[in-house]
Amino acid sequence: MKVTPKVLNDEQTAFLLHQRVARLASADETGKPHAVPVCFSLTQAAIYIAIDEKPKKVPASGLKRVRNILENPAVALIADRYAEDWDLLAFVMVRGRAELLEPGTEEHTAAVRLLRGKYHQYEAMRIEENPVIVIRPDKAISWGALDEPESSEAGVLDRIHGRRSVRRYLPKDVPDRTLEQVLEAARWAPSPHGRQPWRFAVIKRQETKGRLADAMGDEWRANLEMDGQGAEVVEKRLEGSRRRLRDAPVLVLLCLYLDDLDQYPDEERQRGETTMAVQSLGAAAQNALLAAYDSGIDAGWMCAPLFCPGKVVEALGLDPKLVPHALLTLGYAEGDPPKRRSRRTLDELVVYRD
Ligand SMILES: Cc1cc2nc3c(=O)[nH]c(=O)nc-3n(C[C@H](O)[C@H](O)[C@H](O)COP(=O)(O)O)c2cc1C
């Protein structure tokens, strides 16, 4: 993939990553302007726009935006936030040179994956058969309250579709009030008998993250070696995991706290109570992930603490009654995550028994 110098700063990148639509302006060789709304994906060096019209119906080269780019590659893309509270207004405008990426190239494949990762609608469209527009930015201009949390005008399903697991973050701090909103959402999760059988540990300092990484790394190394993984693979995976903990500005460890659960004389019902507690920890985690996304930050989920709860408690000096289950990383995504997301259709998942 071509590497172009970083033009967008971290605030601009974070703002653009949370916008679902932008406007693309192009001009023909006479300078006649043309603007269209576009869906887009982002890396730190490029912006990708799919051509989603069916190739047979409208050849890509028949689209005005494509013809313009071929005649005159100078383009601008603008994404903005409007709110009645004008303290929240903001925009980012990127100028750059656009090209068409042809199917079959490595960058085209990566771009299609990014676009499908961000917009599930593209999974059902044959965008891989069309060229993808790439903008290589050479100037970025922004104005307004880029850092304000996104307003919740979009419905909850939009937030559910937009959220994705993020594994690489920008070196940009999470505002305290955003972190509080995430924890507040977790607090309001449903729980068995309303017992709220969970507690949350927040970790920001590098030294503490390092202790946690070391504790979990020792256990993981032993497990990988037990699985017969080669030394090189083990080191690579451990380093990846350490990097994820180190580079995420905030970690939130979700722990089970079972002391307040109902007590039963028989094992089966007691097991049911514990299972319900775990289920509700999952609900707290999802509340937190959605609140994070809704507030303009991103999050990822790491299961590692589940496999060495005692070591995690020790490394962080937590109450021994806490059972670490899930670790959420929080921050601003470095770019659209490269992993393609897909979901089974409702037909596969649901049976109706009227
Ligand atoms: C219980 C649970 C454990 C997970 N553990 C990890 C993990 O250890 N590492 C990781 O990268 N992702 C982990 N994930 C995230 C999933 O891989 C991710 O949700 C899935 O691939 C779907 O992608 P999406 O969240 O972007 O939609 C976990 C998710 C869940 C629900």
The ligand as a Gaussian input file, in Angstrom:
#p B3LYP/6-31G(d) Opt

LIG

0 1
 C      -16.741000     -12.260000      25.252000
 C      -15.926000     -11.594000      24.177000
 C      -14.550000     -11.714000      24.218000
 C      -13.754000     -11.050000      23.257000
 N      -12.391000     -11.140000      23.351000
 C      -11.619000     -10.509000      22.449000
 C      -10.196000     -10.558000      22.570000
 O       -9.637000     -11.141000      23.501000
 N       -9.477000      -9.932000      21.623000
 C      -10.061000      -9.254000      20.588000
 O       -9.338000      -8.698000      19.750000
 N      -11.398000      -9.161000      20.456000
 C      -12.191000      -9.774000      21.368000
 N      -13.556000      -9.675000      21.277000
 C      -14.151000      -8.860000      20.199000
 C      -14.694000      -9.706000      19.047000
 O      -13.627000     -10.286000      18.319000
 C      -15.532000      -8.801000      18.149000
 O      -16.623000      -8.311000      18.889000
 C      -16.040000      -9.553000      16.923000
 O      -14.976000      -9.922000      16.094000
 C      -17.020000      -8.722000      16.102000
 O      -16.444000      -7.519000      15.684000
 P      -17.106000      -6.100000      16.047000
 O      -17.114000      -5.967000      17.570000
 O      -16.186000      -5.094000      15.410000
 O      -18.487000      -6.078000      15.505000
 C      -14.370000     -10.304000      22.222000
 C      -15.763000     -10.206000      22.199000
 C      -16.527000     -10.821000      23.168000
 C      -18.032000     -10.652000      23.139000

